[in-house]
């Protein structure tokens, strides 16, 4: 008889798993780029680490790392693919303390594959869930909600 713990407890990213947040963005969603990298509008291509079901669109929530393409912005950034972190979503999600949080737009911040921010500042508020998970995003943000 084996006494090993369940798969969820021994998984590599188990400590980073927090509360369940309503996934408000599906593949193809457009996001506002809220940093100063030169990109303005991003399109979500894929949610990193998403394990889905056949014919179900990949979805992401606040604090998730995603792959995006730049739709509008500086000519040197357009049509290029980057990784980003979602910092705001329109769809309401519930926190553990019972408060429902909803933003007026969907927004993301472009990061490098190592998790460093490409830009140096973030315009607008950042969700606490994203700030707790990404310390570099938290240090660059002016308002954490």
Residue pairs with C-beta under 8 A, 6 or more apart in sequence:
4 10
8 14
8 17
13 49
16 133
18 129
18 132
18 133
19 95
19 96
19 129
21 61
21 62
21 63
21 93
21 129
22 61
22 91
22 92
22 93
22 94
23 59
23 60
23 61
23 91
24 59
24 60
24 61
24 62
24 89
24 90
24 91
24 93
24 106
25 31
25 44
25 59
25 60
25 61
25 66
25 86
25 89
25 91
25 106
26 44
26 57
26 58
26 59
26 60
27 44
27 45
27 46
27 47
27 57
27 58
27 59
28 43
28 44
28 57
29 43
29 44
29 106
30 41
30 42
30 43
30 44
30 71
30 106
31 41
31 42
31 43
31 44
31 68
31 84
31 86
31 106
31 107
31 108
32 40
32 41
32 42
32 105
32 106
32 107
32 108
33 39
33 40
33 41
33 42
33 70
33 73
33 84
33 107
33 108
33 109
33 110
34 87
34 88
34 107
34 108
34 109
34 122
34 123
34 124
35 109
35 110
35 117
35 118
35 119
35 120
35 121
35 122
35 123
35 140
36 119
36 120
36 121
36 123
37 73
37 77
37 110
37 118
37 119
38 73
38 74
38 76
38 77
39 70
39 72
39 73
39 74
39 77
39 82
39 110
40 71
40 72
40 73
41 70
41 71
41 72
41 73
42 68
42 69
42 70
42 71
42 82
42 84
42 108
42 110
43 68
43 69
43 71
44 60
44 66
44 67
44 68
45 66
45 67
45 68
45 69
45 81
46 58
46 66
46 67
47 58
47 59
47 60
47 64
47 65
47 66
47 67
48 64
48 65
48 66
48 67
48 83
49 65
50 58
50 59
50 60
52 58
60 66
60 86
61 86
61 89
61 93
62 86
62 87
62 88
62 89
62 93
62 127
62 129
62 130
63 85
63 86
63 127
63 129
63 130
63 132
63 133
63 134
64 85
64 86
65 83
65 84
65 85
65 111
66 83
66 84
66 85
66 86
66 108
67 81
67 82
67 83
67 84
68 81
68 82
68 83
68 84
68 108
68 110
69 79
69 80
69 81
69 82
70 77
70 78
70 79
70 80
70 82
71 78
72 78
82 110
82 111
82 118
83 110
83 111
83 112
83 113
84 108
84 109
84 110
84 111
85 108
85 109
85 111
85 130
85 133
85 134
85 137
86 106
86 107
86 108
86 130
87 107
87 108
87 109
87 122
87 126
87 127
87 130
87 137
87 141
88 103
88 105
88 106
88 107
88 124
88 125
88 126
88 127
89 103
89 106
89 127
90 102
90 103
90 104
90 105
90 106
91 102
92 100
92 101
92 102
93 100
93 101
93 102
94 100
94 101
95 101
101 127
101 145
103 125
103 127
103 145
107 124
109 117
109 119
109 122
109 137
109 140
110 117
110 118
110 119
111 117
111 118
111 134
111 136
111 137
112 118
115 134
115 136
116 136
117 136
117 137
117 140
119 140
120 140
121 140
121 142
122 137
122 140
122 141
122 142
124 143
125 141
125 143
125 144
125 145
126 137
126 138
126 141
126 143
126 144
126 145
127 144
127 145
128 144
128 145
130 137
131 137
131 138
131 141
131 144
132 138
138 144
